[in-house]
Each structure stands twice: as C-alpha cells, then as structure tokens.
Amino acid sequence: KIPQGSPAVGGTTSGAAAPQPAGWHLSEEARHDEHRFDDNADARERWERRHYGWALFAVVVLVMAGCFQAVNGLVALFRSGTYVVGSNGLVVDVDYTAWGWLHLGLGVLALVAALGLSRGQLWARILGVAFAVLSAIAYMVFMPAFPALSLVVIALDVLVVYAITAHGGDLKDDAGV
C-alpha cells in the first residue's frame, strides 16, 4: 500500500502538481464476484456451525454411552442380582460375568472413539460407528434384563451412527494432527 502523501499517489515533493494515477479500482464485475464469494463463505460458515452440533452431539453421546456401558459392565460383574431376569433369561445363554466384560470393553471402546472423534480422526469415526452398531446389538440381546435402558441406548446408538456418518468430518482438526 502506497501512502497518500507520496509522489506516486499524487502527493508533491517540490510543490508542482503531479499527474493523478488511476490507482486500484475494481470493475463492477470484480466487485460483484467479491460480494458473491463473501456471501458464499458466510453461508458455508453458517452451515458448518449448524452441522458442527451433530458431530459434537456424537462425541458427547459416545462419552455418555461409554460411561453407561462401563457402569453396566461393572454392575454385571459385581452385582448381577440387580437385573430383571437371571442370566438364563437372556436371548443368548451366557452368564453376567461375560456380559460384564463385554459392556466394560464397549465402554472403553466408546471413550477412545469419542476422544479420537473430538480431534476429527477418521479411525475414530469408523470406531465410533462400529461401537454404536455393536452397542445396539448388545442391548438388543440384553433387552430382557433391562428393557427401558436397552431401548434408550439403542435409540441413542442410531442417532450416533447418523451424526458420525453424516457430520463426523466436521470435527477435523485444523492443525492436521
């Protein structure tokens, strides 16, 4: 940028009038293109902010689901008498100790996926979807033991799959890490 008082912009050095250069003027077409570009950038930013919420929702639900899975696993390991039916009333004939370890493992898997998803990692998106699918299947089998919790978790798993598959890439780390 050239200062206003310099000779190149019409300022004088010896008192004589110098010719006025044309300077930087945008044509009407260039001005229109610039406004269109700015409008598109603003619209894209509004769209990203609106959809960023879905990706953040997936992270928060994965953290919550991971905690629920871990607590459910610990309950199955240490206090299996709190369930509505005994282990022989489940869809699959397995004891609560095995279910406890399965739920504990799913809980850790969900927490790891949430951490990676919050950084926008592709492996975390894949892991998060795999967790949600495995969780939904596990809770379908677990439904006779804890029906209300099973229905809620299955519904949340479906929303997590949608949020990650449709908007999981919105959390990409700007640093590229």
Buried (B, 14 or more C-beta within 10 A) or exposed (E): EEEEEEEEBBEEEEEEEBEEEEEEEEEEEEEEEEEEEEEEEEEEEEEEEEBEEBBBBBBBBBBBBBEBBBEBBBBBBEEBEEBEEEBEEBEEEEEBEEBBEBBBBBBBBBBBBBBBBBEBBEEBBBBBBEBBBBBBEBBEBBBBBBEEBBEEBBEBBEBBBBBBBEBBEBBEEEEEE
